Amino acid sequence: MPAAASVGGLLAATASAHDKRTALRAALASTSIARLPGAFNPLTAKLIEEIGFEGVYVSGAVVAADLALPDIGLTTLTEVATRAQQIARVSELPTLVDADTGFGEPMSAARTVTVLEDAGLAGLHLEDQVNPKRCGHLDGKAVIPVGEAVRRLRAAVAARRDRDFVICARTDAAGIEGIDAAVDRARAYADAGADLIFTEALHTPADFERFRAAVEVPLLANMTEFGKSELIDAGTLESIGYNAVIYPVSTLRLAMFAAEEGLRAIAATGSQRDLLGRMQPRSRLYELLQYQRYNEFDTGIFDFTLSRSQ
């Protein structure tokens, strides 16, 4: 009987969770910026990998929007972990997930780390907003006292079993207390064990430069659209000294815009005939899914015949 075709890389990524975590740490330690577009589903994560990005991001705002909910702390750890696991499972790239405020008190943040480790994520970020949280680029946010945020981070760090699992601390203080206060928080969070600092809603390249000059640990930039931050290209962020950049909602916004335009056209004309040139062809979808390899694997497994005596 011929050997069955390999299933490697089909049903799940071949890289282990630990391998992905060490890859993320290596990327953060390099001189090149790691680009992590947001994936709103597993298929998008495969596309991100194919195009050549360095990592995948799972946005809490996108998980909430996928459930038709606003980004105000309504999602649960189970919902976020389930979607993040589905996304991380299919990609060879490291996946960083938005864990909001840790879904509760410091003990809840500790449990969040263990759950997301078990889900195969390469890292998470925890923020210092008051619960219920708000989107980082909206007004009306509030941050918890520094001491409380430090306890949350220390609990998360203490719960980590894989030392290469990346714990990122996000601060929303820049738009509330000013950049100097955000710098002070970043230093305190690094002292608490954070591997990476994410400062939300800085406005200009000068703000990013000011923050980089004041903080020694690796830094992550958020280039979300329609927010408070000027959209700075990855090369410029790299030259400033940032180690990673996320594009959290870009793929969802692109997809939803196209879906809305297409649905309105179908409602108006009664047919999708004129939209075919704007759709991903079946052949391209099958290519991304590696449909042919699944067929080869299936044929290899079931390629046998029964003798007359069987």
Disulfide bonds with the S-S distance in Angstrom:
none
